[in-house]
Amino acid sequence: MSAGPPEPTDADYREAAALRAALRRFMRTSEEVARRHGLTPQRYLLLVMIRAPLGEVATVGELAGRMRLAQGAVSDLVARAERAGLLGRRPLADGRSLGLELTPEGARRLAGAVAELGPERAALRAALSPRA
């Protein structure tokens, strides 16, 4: 019979609380910044995932995996963002799939939000860094 994980120390609880606070602060600030740039938090997430260069064009199926959402939920997000003029679809080389790309308006709003969130990303990276 195994002994199980060791009992957390006071330092473990402090670290857990600090990490949760940093994550929550980052998420809340991200939501506020997204709104200032005319994006809902969900659209901000969608656009940043589409824009992030990963070597290939984003598809609904690929985004569903990266965003940890059901494909139907991502399809709905994409349709609403497309109607809002923030992204478009284009056929991929395989002829079976559609790739997603930001419109100039979607790119403009996303760039503003990402730029404004630079200090928050730095603060979160610092909170996640191993302590010496």
C-alpha positions as semicolon CSV with decimal commas, in nm:
position;residue;x (nm);y (nm);z (nm)
1;M;0,000;0,000;0,000
2;S;0,147;0,335;-0,102
3;A;0,173;0,624;0,139
4;G;0,018;0,871;-0,107
5;P;0,139;1,221;-0,173
6;P;0,321;1,407;0,103
7;E;0,122;1,645;0,320
8;P;0,136;2,001;0,176
9;T;0,347;2,247;0,368
10;D;0,253;2,605;0,453
11;A;0,481;2,711;0,165
12;D;0,284;2,486;-0,074
13;Y;-0,041;2,654;0,032
14;R;0,113;3,001;-0,007
15;E;0,243;2,912;-0,352
16;A;-0,093;2,766;-0,457
17;A;-0,273;3,080;-0,340
18;A;-0,024;3,311;-0,512
19;L;-0,051;3,121;-0,841
20;R;-0,432;3,121;-0,832
21;A;-0,433;3,494;-0,755
22;A;-0,192;3,566;-1,043
23;L;-0,396;3,355;-1,286
24;R;-0,721;3,518;-1,181
25;R;-0,570;3,867;-1,204
26;F;-0,444;3,786;-1,554
27;M;-0,779;3,645;-1,666
28;R;-0,976;3,939;-1,526
29;T;-0,743;4,196;-1,678
30;S;-0,751;4,010;-2,012
31;E;-1,131;4,025;-2,012
32;E;-1,130;4,400;-1,938
33;V;-0,869;4,474;-2,205
34;A;-1,050;4,263;-2,464
35;R;-1,368;4,459;-2,403
36;R;-1,183;4,790;-2,438
37;H;-1,076;4,674;-2,784
38;G;-1,426;4,573;-2,888
39;L;-1,388;4,200;-2,825
40;T;-1,569;3,967;-2,592
41;P;-1,334;3,749;-2,387
42;Q;-1,438;3,449;-2,599
43;R;-1,365;3,634;-2,924
44;Y;-1,030;3,749;-2,790
45;L;-0,937;3,387;-2,715
46;L;-1,059;3,273;-3,057
47;L;-0,871;3,544;-3,246
48;V;-0,547;3,498;-3,054
49;M;-0,560;3,122;-3,117
50;I;-0,617;3,182;-3,489
51;R;-0,339;3,442;-3,508
52;A;-0,078;3,244;-3,311
53;P;0,162;3,112;-3,577
54;L;0,179;2,736;-3,543
55;G;0,299;2,650;-3,892
56;E;-0,043;2,595;-4,044
57;V;-0,375;2,768;-4,091
58;A;-0,624;2,721;-3,807
59;T;-0,937;2,514;-3,866
60;V;-1,241;2,475;-3,644
61;G;-1,137;2,122;-3,549
62;E;-0,782;2,224;-3,463
63;L;-0,908;2,518;-3,256
64;A;-1,151;2,298;-3,066
65;G;-0,858;2,088;-2,946
66;R;-0,639;2,385;-2,852
67;M;-0,922;2,573;-2,680
68;R;-1,051;2,260;-2,503
69;L;-1,405;2,325;-2,630
70;A;-1,653;2,114;-2,822
71;Q;-1,629;2,156;-3,198
72;G;-1,988;2,283;-3,208
73;A;-1,907;2,556;-2,956
74;V;-1,607;2,668;-3,163
75;S;-1,818;2,662;-3,480
76;D;-2,068;2,894;-3,311
77;L;-1,789;3,130;-3,194
78;V;-1,642;3,135;-3,544
79;A;-1,980;3,206;-3,706
80;R;-2,049;3,497;-3,471
81;A;-1,699;3,643;-3,518
82;E;-1,736;3,606;-3,893
83;R;-2,070;3,792;-3,886
84;A;-1,900;4,065;-3,679
85;G;-1,640;4,106;-3,953
86;L;-1,348;3,983;-3,742
87;L;-1,249;3,674;-3,938
88;G;-1,304;3,496;-4,267
89;R;-1,275;3,147;-4,407
90;R;-1,082;3,026;-4,708
91;P;-1,048;2,685;-4,871
92;L;-0,732;2,495;-4,786
93;A;-0,519;2,303;-5,034
94;D;-0,688;1,972;-4,948
95;G;-1,015;2,112;-5,079
96;R;-1,207;1,962;-4,787
97;S;-1,130;2,205;-4,508
98;L;-1,170;2,575;-4,452
99;G;-0,895;2,775;-4,290
100;L;-0,967;3,072;-4,066
101;E;-0,794;3,406;-4,097
102;L;-0,838;3,742;-3,933
103;T;-0,983;4,030;-4,126
104;P;-0,798;4,363;-4,107
105;E;-1,050;4,476;-3,842
106;G;-1,005;4,157;-3,639
107;A;-0,627;4,192;-3,665
108;R;-0,642;4,558;-3,556
109;R;-0,853;4,487;-3,247
110;L;-0,648;4,183;-3,149
111;A;-0,317;4,366;-3,191
112;G;-0,436;4,642;-2,960
113;A;-0,543;4,398;-2,692
114;V;-0,227;4,185;-2,715
115;A;-0,005;4,493;-2,698
116;E;-0,190;4,630;-2,394
117;L;-0,164;4,294;-2,216
118;G;0,217;4,277;-2,248
119;P;0,284;4,384;-1,888
120;E;0,023;4,139;-1,757
121;R;0,182;3,852;-1,950
122;A;0,521;3,947;-1,801
123;A;0,374;3,952;-1,450
124;L;0,215;3,611;-1,501
125;R;0,540;3,465;-1,637
126;A;0,719;3,597;-1,328
127;A;0,456;3,438;-1,100
128;L;0,497;3,105;-1,281
129;S;0,878;3,111;-1,271
130;P;1,043;2,863;-1,038
131;R;1,145;3,024;-0,713
132;A;1,518;3,025;-0,640
